[in-house]
């Protein structure tokens, strides 16, 4: 892989993360202003507030609702899903037929070694 090809991948990666990761994260965060936009399990939600904060007050319930969506769970899910698209769209990968492997691609190092 030459420098031009690497630059192209980096440019595509920057654009991909801006539009597919950051934009979705922003949109998901904006949903937090309206509780009707969220799928809340009332039993699990109260349990999480009690487990993490030791009580189920309005403040801890709000924290248990907002924290994962802004900082972890939904972002992690979005990232994993979008990374599969990234590998497919930018790195020309393909779905794996091997159990436990989501995608496969030819590594630049492998290409270099084969040449």
N, CA, C and O atoms as a Tinker XYZ file with bonds, in Angstrom:
   460  protein
     1  N      0.858000   -1.171000    0.000000    73     2
     2  CA     0.000000    0.000000    0.000000    64     1     3
     3  C      0.905000    1.235000    0.000000    63     2     4     5
     4  O      1.806000    1.363000    0.829000    81     3
     5  N      0.647000    2.132000   -0.939000    73     3     6
     6  CA     1.492000    3.324000   -1.032000    64     5     7
     7  C      0.920000    4.472000   -0.198000    63     6     8     9
     8  O     -0.170000    4.363000    0.363000    81     7
     9  N      1.669000    5.569000   -0.127000    73     7    10
    10  CA     1.270000    6.708000    0.703000    64     9    11
    11  C     -0.064000    7.294000    0.256000    63    10    12    13
    12  O     -0.889000    7.683000    1.082000    81    11
    13  N     -0.267000    7.352000   -1.047000    73    11    14
    14  CA    -1.518000    7.916000   -1.554000    64    13    15
    15  C     -2.712000    7.080000   -1.095000    63    14    16    17
    16  O     -3.728000    7.629000   -0.669000    81    15
    17  N     -2.592000    5.780000   -1.180000    73    15    18
    18  CA    -3.672000    4.894000   -0.748000    64    17    19
    19  C     -3.929000    5.036000    0.755000    63    18    20    21
    20  O     -5.081000    5.041000    1.190000    81    19
    21  N     -2.865000    5.150000    1.542000    73    19    22
    22  CA    -3.032000    5.343000    2.994000    64    21    23
    23  C     -3.720000    6.668000    3.295000    63    22    24    25
    24  O     -4.594000    6.733000    4.159000    81    23
    25  N     -3.329000    7.725000    2.586000    73    23    26
    26  CA    -3.974000    9.032000    2.776000    64    25    27
    27  C     -5.453000    8.973000    2.423000    63    26    28    29
    28  O     -6.286000    9.562000    3.111000    81    27
    29  N     -5.775000    8.266000    1.356000    73    27    30
    30  CA    -7.178000    8.116000    0.962000    64    29    31
    31  C     -7.980000    7.405000    2.048000    63    30    32    33
    32  O     -9.100000    7.810000    2.357000    81    31
    33  N     -7.414000    6.350000    2.628000    73    31    34
    34  CA    -8.104000    5.621000    3.700000    64    33    35
    35  C     -8.280000    6.529000    4.907000    63    34    36    37
    36  O     -9.352000    6.543000    5.512000    81    35
    37  N     -7.243000    7.291000    5.271000    73    35    38
    38  CA    -7.355000    8.202000    6.415000    64    37    39
    39  C     -8.413000    9.273000    6.170000    63    38    40    41
    40  O     -9.177000    9.611000    7.074000    81    39
    41  N     -8.459000    9.801000    4.968000    73    39    42
    42  CA    -9.461000   10.810000    4.649000    64    41    43
    43  C    -10.865000   10.216000    4.724000    63    42    44    45
    44  O    -11.779000   10.835000    5.268000    81    43
    45  N    -11.030000    9.022000    4.179000    73    43    46
    46  CA   -12.325000    8.346000    4.241000    64    45    47
    47  C    -12.695000    8.041000    5.691000    63    46    48    49
    48  O    -13.861000    8.141000    6.071000    81    47
    49  N    -11.705000    7.670000    6.495000    73    47    50
    50  CA   -11.956000    7.365000    7.908000    64    49    51
    51  C    -12.426000    8.620000    8.650000    63    50    52    53
    52  O    -13.371000    8.556000    9.436000    81    51
    53  N    -11.778000    9.747000    8.409000    73    51    54
    54  CA   -12.186000   11.005000    9.052000    64    53    55
    55  C    -13.629000   11.342000    8.702000    63    54    56    57
    56  O    -14.432000   11.662000    9.578000    81    55
    57  N    -13.941000   11.268000    7.443000    73    55    58
    58  CA   -15.302000   11.586000    6.993000    64    57    59
    59  C    -16.307000   10.591000    7.571000    63    58    60    61
    60  O    -17.394000   10.977000    8.001000    81    59
    61  N    -15.944000    9.320000    7.578000    73    59    62
    62  CA   -16.819000    8.283000    8.108000    64    61    63
    63  C    -17.135000    8.544000    9.575000    63    62    64    65
    64  O    -18.297000    8.486000    9.978000    81    63
    65  N    -16.112000    8.830000   10.376000    73    63    66
    66  CA   -16.337000    9.047000   11.804000    64    65    67
    67  C    -17.122000   10.325000   12.061000    63    66    68    69
    68  O    -17.918000   10.389000   12.997000    81    67
    69  N    -16.903000   11.338000   11.240000    73    67    70
    70  CA   -17.683000   12.571000   11.397000    64    69    71
    71  C    -19.160000   12.341000   11.112000    63    70    72    73
    72  O    -20.024000   12.808000   11.855000    81    71
    73  N    -19.443000   11.624000   10.041000    73    71    74
    74  CA   -20.832000   11.490000    9.604000    64    73    75
    75  C    -21.552000   10.289000   10.209000    63    74    76    77
    76  O    -22.754000   10.370000   10.464000    81    75
    77  N    -20.864000    9.192000   10.442000    73    75    78
    78  CA   -21.539000    7.974000   10.893000    64    77    79
    79  C    -21.465000    7.769000   12.405000    63    78    80    81
    80  O    -22.389000    7.197000   12.983000    81    79
    81  N    -20.413000    8.213000   13.051000    73    79    82
    82  CA   -20.283000    8.006000   14.494000    64    81    83
    83  C    -20.693000    9.265000   15.249000    63    82    84    85
    84  O    -21.641000    9.235000   16.033000    81    83
    85  N    -19.987000   10.367000   15.020000    73    83    86
    86  CA   -20.245000   11.599000   15.770000    64    85    87
    87  C    -21.661000   12.120000   15.524000    63    86    88    89
    88  O    -22.332000   12.552000   16.461000    81    87
    89  N    -22.111000   12.084000   14.292000    73    87    90
    90  CA   -23.442000   12.594000   13.976000    64    89    91
    91  C    -24.525000   11.762000   14.659000    63    90    92    93
    92  O    -25.474000   12.321000   15.209000    81    91
    93  N    -24.396000   10.440000   14.630000    73    91    94
    94  CA   -25.380000    9.581000   15.301000    64    93    95
    95  C    -25.330000    9.765000   16.814000    63    94    96    97
    96  O    -26.371000    9.767000   17.472000    81    95
    97  N    -24.133000    9.920000   17.369000    73    95    98
    98  CA   -24.000000   10.141000   18.806000    64    97    99
    99  C    -24.697000   11.447000   19.200000    63    98   100   101
   100  O    -25.399000   11.502000   20.210000    81    99
   101  N    -24.501000   12.481000   18.405000    73    99   102
   102  CA   -25.163000   13.765000   18.664000    64   101   103
   103  C    -26.676000   13.605000   18.613000    63   102   104   105
   104  O    -27.379000   14.084000   19.503000    81   103
   105  N    -27.182000   12.937000   17.581000    73   103   106
   106  CA   -28.630000   12.748000   17.434000    64   105   107
   107  C    -29.205000   11.925000   18.586000    63   106   108   109
   108  O    -30.286000   12.234000   19.088000    81   107
   109  N    -28.492000   10.882000   19.008000    73   107   110
   110  CA   -28.968000   10.079000   20.134000    64   109   111
   111  C    -28.957000   10.875000   21.432000    63   110   112   113
   112  O    -29.836000   10.701000   22.276000    81   111
   113  N    -27.976000   11.738000   21.592000    73   111   114
   114  CA   -27.914000   12.585000   22.782000    64   113   115
   115  C    -29.056000   13.598000   22.775000    63   114   116   117
   116  O    -29.631000   13.892000   23.823000    81   115
   117  N    -29.384000   14.129000   21.609000    73   115   118
   118  CA   -30.477000   15.094000   21.511000    64   117   119
   119  C    -31.821000   14.482000   21.891000    63   118   120   121
   120  O    -32.719000   15.198000   22.334000    81   119
   121  N    -31.972000   13.174000   21.726000    73   119   122
   122  CA   -33.209000   12.495000   22.099000    64   121   123
   123  C    -33.463000   12.584000   23.603000    63   122   124   125
   124  O    -34.599000   12.432000   24.052000    81   123
   125  N    -32.421000   12.827000   24.371000    73   123   126
   126  CA   -32.551000   12.806000   25.827000    64   125   127
   127  C    -33.387000   13.956000   26.374000    63   126   128   129
   128  O    -33.694000   13.964000   27.566000    81   127
   129  N    -33.760000   14.909000   25.559000    73   127   130
   130  CA   -34.591000   16.013000   26.040000    64   129   131
   131  C    -36.063000   15.611000   26.135000    63   130   132   133
   132  O    -36.856000   16.302000   26.774000    81   131
   133  N    -36.423000   14.511000   25.511000    73   131   134
   134  CA   -37.812000   14.062000   25.537000    64   133   135
   135  C    -37.851000   12.592000   25.932000    63   134   136   137
   136  O    -37.440000   11.728000   25.159000    81   135
   137  N    -38.339000   12.310000   27.122000    73   135   138
   138  CA   -38.355000   10.928000   27.628000    64   137   139
   139  C    -39.173000    9.997000   26.746000    63   138   140   141
   140  O    -38.952000    8.786000   26.749000    81   139
   141  N    -40.118000   10.551000   25.993000    73   139   142
   142  CA   -40.932000    9.724000   25.098000    64   141   143
   143  C    -40.103000    9.119000   23.968000    63   142   144   145
   144  O    -40.511000    8.135000   23.351000    81   143
   145  N    -38.928000    9.716000   23.697000    73   143   146
   146  CA   -38.048000    9.203000   22.646000    64   145   147
   147  C    -37.267000    7.974000   23.108000    63   146   148   149
   148  O    -36.647000    7.292000   22.291000    81   147
   149  N    -37.292000    7.688000   24.405000    73   147   150
   150  CA   -36.496000    6.604000   24.960000    64   149   151
   151  C    -37.356000    5.379000   25.232000    63   150   152   153
   152  O    -38.547000    5.490000   25.526000    81   151
   153  N    -36.745000    4.230000   25.131000    73   151   154
   154  CA   -37.414000    2.977000   25.446000    64   153   155
   155  C    -36.976000    2.593000   26.863000    63   154   156   157
   156  O    -35.917000    1.992000   27.044000    81   155
   157  N    -37.786000    2.936000   27.862000    73   155   158
   158  CA   -37.422000    2.746000   29.265000    64   157   159
   159  C    -38.135000    1.532000   29.827000    63   158   160   161
   160  O    -39.360000    1.437000   29.762000    81   159
   161  N    -37.368000    0.602000   30.379000    73   159   162
   162  CA   -37.933000   -0.537000   31.089000    64   161   163
   163  C    -38.074000   -0.112000   32.551000    63   162   164   165
   164  O    -37.061000    0.015000   33.240000    81   163
   165  N    -39.299000    0.114000   33.051000    73   163   166
   166  CA   -39.468000    0.669000   34.399000    64   165   167
   167  C    -38.910000   -0.223000   35.511000    63   166   168   169
   168  O    -38.481000    0.284000   36.547000    81   167
   169  N    -38.911000   -1.518000   35.315000    73   167   170
   170  CA   -38.373000   -2.421000   36.339000    64   169   171
   171  C    -36.848000   -2.374000   36.348000    63   170   172   173
   172  O    -36.232000   -2.233000   37.405000    81   171
   173  N    -36.268000   -2.489000   35.216000    73   171   174
   174  CA   -34.809000   -2.471000   35.112000    64   173   175
   175  C    -34.248000   -1.093000   35.442000    63   174   176   177
   176  O    -33.192000   -0.980000   36.065000    81   175
   177  N    -34.939000   -0.069000   35.032000    73   175   178
   178  CA   -34.469000    1.301000   35.252000    64   177   179
   179  C    -34.350000    1.616000   36.745000    63   178   180   181
   180  O    -33.340000    2.167000   37.182000    81   179
   181  N    -35.355000    1.275000   37.511000    73   179   182
   182  CA   -35.323000    1.491000   38.958000    64   181   183
   183  C    -34.227000    0.655000   39.612000    63   182   184   185
   184  O    -33.529000    1.127000   40.509000    81   183
   185  N    -34.083000   -0.585000   39.158000    73   183   186
   186  CA   -33.032000   -1.457000   39.676000    64   185   187
   187  C    -31.656000   -0.841000   39.422000    63   186   188   189
   188  O    -30.815000   -0.816000   40.321000    81   187
   189  N    -31.421000   -0.349000   38.215000    73   187   190
   190  CA   -30.118000    0.244000   37.884000    64   189   191
   191  C    -29.809000    1.455000   38.761000    63   190   192   193
   192  O    -28.682000    1.613000   39.230000    81   191
   193  N    -30.794000    2.298000   38.980000    73   191   194
   194  CA   -30.582000    3.466000   39.838000    64   193   195
   195  C    -30.210000    3.021000   41.250000    63   194   196   197
   196  O    -29.282000    3.561000   41.852000    81   195
   197  N    -30.930000    2.046000   41.770000    73   195   198
   198  CA   -30.622000    1.524000   43.101000    64   197   199
   199  C    -29.250000    0.869000   43.145000    63   198   200   201
   200  O    -28.497000    1.071000   44.098000    81   199
   201  N    -28.924000    0.103000   42.145000    73   199   202
   202  CA   -27.648000   -0.618000   42.111000    64   201   203
   203  C    -26.460000    0.346000   42.038000    63   202   204   205
   204  O    -25.496000    0.203000   42.790000    81   203
   205  N    -26.530000    1.314000   41.144000    73   203   206
   206  CA   -25.401000    2.209000   40.918000    64   205   207
   207  C    -25.311000    3.303000   41.980000    63   206   208   209
   208  O    -24.218000    3.623000   42.448000    81   207
   209  N    -26.442000    3.873000   42.360000    73   207   210
   210  CA   -26.424000    5.042000   43.240000    64   209   211
   211  C    -26.970000    4.759000   44.647000    63   210   212   213
   212  O    -26.927000    5.634000   45.512000    81   211
   213  N    -27.476000    3.557000   44.877000    73   211   214
   214  CA   -27.947000    3.191000   46.198000    64   213   215
   215  C    -29.351000    3.656000   46.538000    63   214   216   217
   216  O    -29.826000    3.425000   47.650000    81   215
   217  N    -30.014000    4.301000   45.604000    73   215   218
   218  CA   -31.385000    4.758000   45.825000    64   217   219
   219  C    -32.036000    5.087000   44.484000    63   218   220   221
   220  O    -31.355000    5.280000   43.477000    81   219
   221  N    -33.356000    5.145000   44.491000    73   219   222
   222  CA   -34.103000    5.458000   43.269000    64   221   223
   223  C    -34.838000    6.781000   43.453000    63   222   224   225
   224  O    -36.065000    6.818000   43.550000    81   223
   225  N    -34.079000    7.848000   43.497000    73   223   226
   226  CA   -34.654000    9.196000   43.582000    64   225   227
   227  C    -34.825000    9.729000   42.169000    63   226   228   229
   228  O    -34.278000    9.146000   41.232000    81   227
   229  N    -35.556000   10.801000   41.984000    73   227   230
   230  CA   -35.657000   11.365000   40.633000    64   229   231
   231  C    -34.281000   11.655000   40.017000    63   230   232   233
   232  O    -34.073000   11.444000   38.822000    81   231
   233  N    -33.352000   12.138000   40.839000    73   231   234
   234  CA   -32.010000   12.442000   40.315000    64   233   235
   235  C    -31.259000   11.184000   39.888000    63   234   236   237
   236  O    -30.657000   11.162000   38.814000    81   235
   237  N    -31.286000   10.129000   40.716000    73   235   238
   238  CA   -30.561000    8.912000   40.354000    64   237   239
   239  C    -31.237000    8.183000   39.198000    63   238   240   241
   240  O    -30.560000    7.558000   38.381000    81   239
   241  N    -32.567000    8.257000   39.122000    73   239   242
   242  CA   -33.270000    7.674000   37.974000    64   241   243
   243  C    -32.859000    8.384000   36.688000    63   242   244   245
   244  O    -32.644000    7.746000   35.657000    81   243
   245  N    -32.752000    9.709000   36.759000    73   243   246
   246  CA   -32.321000   10.481000   35.580000    64   245   247
   247  C    -30.899000   10.115000   35.197000    63   246   248   249
   248  O    -30.605000    9.920000   34.017000    81   247
   249  N    -30.019000   10.020000   36.172000    73   247   250
   250  CA   -28.627000    9.650000   35.887000    64   249   251
   251  C    -28.551000    8.260000   35.254000    63   250   252   253
   252  O    -27.815000    8.053000   34.289000    81   251
   253  N    -29.310000    7.312000   35.799000    73   251   254
   254  CA   -29.300000    5.947000   35.265000    64   253   255
   255  C    -29.837000    5.905000   33.831000    63   254   256   257
   256  O    -29.493000    5.012000   33.057000    81   255
   257  N    -30.661000    6.852000   33.497000    73   255   258
   258  CA   -31.216000    6.931000   32.149000    64   257   259
   259  C    -30.249000    7.605000   31.179000    63   258   260   261
   260  O    -30.072000    7.147000   30.050000    81   259
   261  N    -29.630000    8.685000   31.620000    73   259   262
   262  CA   -28.810000    9.516000   30.732000    64   261   263
   263  C    -27.385000    9.003000   30.580000    63   262   264   265
   264  O    -26.881000    8.931000   29.459000    81   263
   265  N    -26.728000    8.649000   31.665000    73   263   266
   266  CA   -25.300000    8.294000   31.606000    64   265   267
   267  C    -24.966000    7.242000   30.547000    63   266   268   269
   268  O    -24.067000    7.469000   29.737000    81   267
   269  N    -25.656000    6.105000   30.526000    73   267   270
   270  CA   -25.279000    5.092000   29.536000    64   269   271
   271  C    -25.482000    5.560000   28.087000    63   270   272   273
   272  O    -24.722000    5.186000   27.194000    81   271
   273  N    -26.491000    6.362000   27.874000    73   271   274
   274  CA   -26.783000    6.802000   26.512000    64   273   275
   275  C    -25.773000    7.822000   26.009000    63   274   276   277
   276  O    -25.510000    7.898000   24.809000    81   275
   277  N    -25.212000    8.598000   26.913000    73   275   278
   278  CA   -24.265000    9.625000   26.509000    64   277   279
   279  C    -22.844000    9.082000   26.477000    63   278   280   281
   280  O    -22.070000    9.411000   25.579000    81   279
   281  N    -22.500000    8.252000   27.453000    73   279   282
   282  CA   -21.101000    7.898000   27.627000    64   281   283
   283  C    -20.734000    6.464000   27.286000    63   282   284   285
   284  O    -19.544000    6.169000   27.175000    81   283
   285  N    -21.676000    5.563000   27.116000    73   283   286
   286  CA   -21.234000    4.196000   26.941000    64   285   287
   287  C    -22.141000    3.347000   26.080000    63   286   288   289
   288  O    -21.916000    3.230000   24.875000    81   287
   289  N    -23.158000    2.756000   26.670000    73   287   290
   290  CA   -23.893000    1.668000   26.046000    64   289   291
   291  C    -24.341000    1.956000   24.622000    63   290   292   293
   292  O    -23.976000    1.221000   23.704000    81   291
   293  N    -25.116000    2.998000   24.418000    73   291   294
   294  CA   -25.605000    3.247000   23.066000    64   293   295
   295  C    -24.484000    3.677000   22.136000    63   294   296   297
   296  O    -24.505000    3.353000   20.948000    81   295
   297  N    -23.505000    4.401000   22.661000    73   295   298
   298  CA   -22.361000    4.793000   21.836000    64   297   299
   299  C    -21.548000    3.569000   21.445000    63   298   300   301
   300  O    -21.091000    3.469000   20.306000    81   299
   301  N    -21.364000    2.640000   22.372000    73   299   302
   302  CA   -20.609000    1.419000   22.083000    64   301   303
   303  C    -21.319000    0.592000   21.027000    63   302   304   305
   304  O    -20.686000    0.076000   20.106000    81   303
   305  N    -22.632000    0.463000   21.158000    73   303   306
   306  CA   -23.417000   -0.286000   20.168000    64   305   307
   307  C    -23.328000    0.384000   18.803000    63   306   308   309
   308  O    -23.095000   -0.276000   17.790000    81   307
   309  N    -23.515000    1.696000   18.787000    73   307   310
   310  CA   -23.414000    2.450000   17.534000    64   309   311
   311  C    -22.034000    2.288000   16.929000    63   310   312   313
   312  O    -21.901000    2.050000   15.728000    81   311
   313  N    -21.009000    2.416000   17.753000    73   311   314
   314  CA   -19.634000    2.317000   17.258000    64   313   315
   315  C    -19.377000    0.955000   16.630000    63   314   316   317
   316  O    -18.829000    0.872000   15.531000    81   315
   317  N    -19.771000   -0.119000   17.324000    73   315   318
   318  CA   -19.545000   -1.464000   16.794000    64   317   319
   319  C    -20.263000   -1.696000   15.484000    63   318   320   321
   320  O    -19.687000   -2.246000   14.545000    81   319
   321  N    -21.506000   -1.285000   15.414000    73   319   322
   322  CA   -22.284000   -1.446000   14.190000    64   321   323
   323  C    -21.677000   -0.640000   13.052000    63   322   324   325
   324  O    -21.505000   -1.139000   11.940000    81   323
   325  N    -21.357000    0.615000   13.348000    73   323   326
   326  CA   -20.809000    1.477000   12.309000    64   325   327
   327  C    -19.405000    1.052000   11.893000    63   326   328   329
   328  O    -19.025000    1.241000   10.738000    81   327
   329  N    -18.632000    0.483000   12.809000    73   327   330
   330  CA   -17.294000    0.014000   12.458000    64   329   331
   331  C    -17.370000   -1.109000   11.433000    63   330   332   333
   332  O    -16.503000   -1.224000   10.566000    81   331
   333  N    -18.402000   -1.932000   11.530000    73   331   334
   334  CA   -18.586000   -2.968000   10.511000    64   333   335
   335  C    -18.833000   -2.328000    9.149000    63   334   336   337
   336  O    -18.286000   -2.779000    8.142000    81   335
   337  N    -19.654000   -1.278000    9.112000    73   335   338
   338  CA   -19.872000   -0.556000    7.853000    64   337   339
   339  C    -18.577000    0.083000    7.370000    63   338   340   341
   340  O    -18.277000    0.056000    6.176000    81   339
   341  N    -17.813000    0.653000    8.285000    73   339   342
   342  CA   -16.540000    1.282000    7.929000    64   341   343
   343  C    -15.613000    0.275000    7.260000    63   342   344   345
   344  O    -15.040000    0.544000    6.205000    81   343
   345  N    -15.477000   -0.878000    7.885000    73   343   346
   346  CA   -14.592000   -1.907000    7.322000    64   345   347
   347  C    -15.073000   -2.343000    5.945000    63   346   348   349
   348  O    -14.271000   -2.591000    5.045000    81   347
   349  N    -16.370000   -2.433000    5.793000    73   347   350
   350  CA   -16.926000   -2.837000    4.508000    64   349   351
   351  C    -16.769000   -1.744000    3.456000    63   350   352   353
   352  O    -16.304000   -2.002000    2.345000    81   351
   353  N    -17.162000   -0.517000    3.815000    73   351   354
   354  CA   -17.165000    0.578000    2.850000    64   353   355
   355  C    -15.770000    1.121000    2.537000    63   354   356   357
   356  O    -15.452000    1.396000    1.380000    81   355
   357  N    -14.944000    1.275000    3.566000    73   355   358
   358  CA   -13.646000    1.929000    3.397000    64   357   359
   359  C    -12.530000    0.922000    3.167000    63   358   360   361
   360  O    -11.653000    1.152000    2.334000    81   359
   361  N    -12.551000   -0.178000    3.885000    73   359   362
   362  CA   -11.449000   -1.140000    3.798000    64   361   363
   363  C    -11.743000   -2.312000    2.865000    63   362   364   365
   364  O    -10.928000   -3.227000    2.743000    81   363
   365  N    -12.892000   -2.287000    2.213000    73   363   366
   366  CA   -13.278000   -3.354000    1.282000    64   365   367
   367  C    -13.254000   -4.729000    1.960000    63   366   368   369
   368  O    -12.718000   -5.692000    1.412000    81   367
   369  N    -13.835000   -4.804000    3.140000    73   367   370
   370  CA   -13.918000   -6.077000    3.834000    64   369   371
   371  C    -15.159000   -6.825000    3.369000    63   370   372   373
   372  O    -15.915000   -6.339000    2.527000    81   371
   373  N    -15.357000   -8.006000    3.927000    73   371   374
   374  CA   -16.534000   -8.787000    3.586000    64   373   375
   375  C    -16.976000   -9.569000    4.813000    63   374   376   377
   376  O    -16.182000   -9.815000    5.721000    81   375
   377  N    -18.241000   -9.959000    4.838000    73   375   378
   378  CA   -18.768000  -10.733000    5.963000    64   377   379
   379  C    -18.054000  -12.070000    6.028000    63   378   380   381
   380  O    -17.832000  -12.723000    5.008000    81   379
   381  N    -17.701000  -12.463000    7.230000    73   379   382
   382  CA   -16.961000  -13.706000    7.417000    64   381   383
   383  C    -17.910000  -14.901000    7.450000    63   382   384   385
   384  O    -19.051000  -14.797000    7.900000    81   383
   385  N    -17.423000  -16.013000    6.975000    73   383   386
   386  CA   -18.171000  -17.268000    7.085000    64   385   387
   387  C    -17.691000  -18.073000    8.290000    63   386   388   389
   388  O    -18.212000  -19.153000    8.566000    81   387
   389  N    -16.693000  -17.543000    9.009000    73   387   390
   390  CA   -16.143000  -18.205000   10.185000    64   389   391
   391  C    -16.940000  -17.806000   11.418000    63   390   392   393
   392  O    -17.149000  -16.617000   11.660000    81   391
   393  N    -17.381000  -18.770000   12.187000    73   391   394
   394  CA   -18.157000  -18.503000   13.395000    64   393   395
   395  C    -17.359000  -17.622000   14.364000    63   394   396   397
   396  O    -16.188000  -17.885000   14.642000    81   395
   397  N    -18.017000  -16.572000   14.872000    73   395   398
   398  CA   -17.381000  -15.690000   15.843000    64   397   399
   399  C    -16.627000  -14.523000   15.236000    63   398   400   401
   400  O    -16.163000  -13.644000   15.962000    81   399
   401  N    -16.497000  -14.499000   13.932000    73   399   402
   402  CA   -15.814000  -13.394000   13.246000    64   401   403
   403  C    -16.851000  -12.668000   12.398000    63   402   404   405
   404  O    -17.505000  -13.275000   11.551000    81   403
   405  N    -16.995000  -11.378000   12.629000    73   403   406
   406  CA   -18.003000  -10.610000   11.894000    64   405   407
   407  C    -17.541000  -10.234000   10.497000    63   406   408   409
   408  O    -18.288000  -10.381000    9.529000    81   407
   409  N    -16.299000   -9.745000   10.390000    73   407   410
   410  CA   -15.797000   -9.269000    9.105000    64   409   411
   411  C    -14.385000   -9.770000    8.874000    63   410   412   413
   412  O    -13.667000  -10.114000    9.813000    81   411
   413  N    -14.003000   -9.805000    7.620000    73   411   414
   414  CA   -12.635000  -10.156000    7.240000    64   413   415
   415  C    -12.152000   -9.128000    6.229000    63   414   416   417
   416  O    -12.937000   -8.617000    5.430000    81   415
   417  N    -10.861000   -8.828000    6.266000    73   415   418
   418  CA   -10.281000   -7.933000    5.289000    64   417   419
   419  C     -8.818000   -8.290000    5.092000    63   418   420   421
   420  O     -8.206000   -8.950000    5.932000    81   419
   421  N     -8.274000   -7.850000    3.982000    73   419   422
   422  CA    -6.869000   -8.077000    3.699000    64   421   423
   423  C     -6.069000   -6.944000    4.320000    63   422   424   425
   424  O     -6.286000   -5.776000    4.000000    81   423
   425  N     -5.160000   -7.284000    5.194000    73   423   426
   426  CA    -4.337000   -6.322000    5.914000    64   425   427
   427  C     -3.297000   -5.707000    4.972000    63   426   428   429
   428  O     -2.768000   -6.389000    4.094000    81   427
   429  N     -3.009000   -4.414000    5.159000    73   427   430
   430  CA    -1.998000   -3.736000    4.334000    64   429   431
   431  C     -0.643000   -4.402000    4.498000    63   430   432   433
   432  O      0.125000   -4.471000    3.539000    81   431
   433  N     -0.333000   -4.889000    5.681000    73   431   434
   434  CA     0.940000   -5.569000    5.910000    64   433   435
   435  C      1.012000   -6.841000    5.084000    63   434   436   437
   436  O      2.054000   -7.145000    4.503000    81   435
   437  N     -0.084000   -7.588000    5.024000    73   435   438
   438  CA    -0.136000   -8.797000    4.220000    64   437   439
   439  C      0.076000   -8.474000    2.745000    63   438   440   441
   440  O      0.796000   -9.188000    2.047000    81   439
   441  N     -0.545000   -7.411000    2.275000    73   439   442
   442  CA    -0.378000   -6.991000    0.875000    64   441   443
   443  C      1.081000   -6.680000    0.610000    63   442   444   445
   444  O      1.629000   -7.091000   -0.412000    81   443
   445  N      1.723000   -5.951000    1.530000    73   443   446
   446  CA     3.130000   -5.597000    1.384000    64   445   447
   447  C      4.009000   -6.840000    1.346000    63   446   448   449
   448  O      4.933000   -6.926000    0.537000    81   447
   449  N      3.722000   -7.806000    2.223000    73   447   450
   450  CA     4.521000   -9.043000    2.275000    64   449   451
   451  C      4.355000   -9.861000    1.013000    63   450   452   453
   452  O      5.296000  -10.530000    0.585000    81   451
   453  N      3.179000   -9.824000    0.408000    73   451   454
   454  CA     2.931000  -10.617000   -0.792000    64   453   455
   455  C      3.575000  -10.016000   -2.020000    63   454   456   457
   456  O      3.820000  -10.725000   -2.996000    81   455
   457  N      3.855000   -8.726000   -1.993000    73   455   458
   458  CA     4.399000   -8.057000   -3.195000    64   457   459
   459  C      5.845000   -8.269000   -3.364000    63   458   460
   460  O      6.434000   -7.771000   -4.323000    81   459
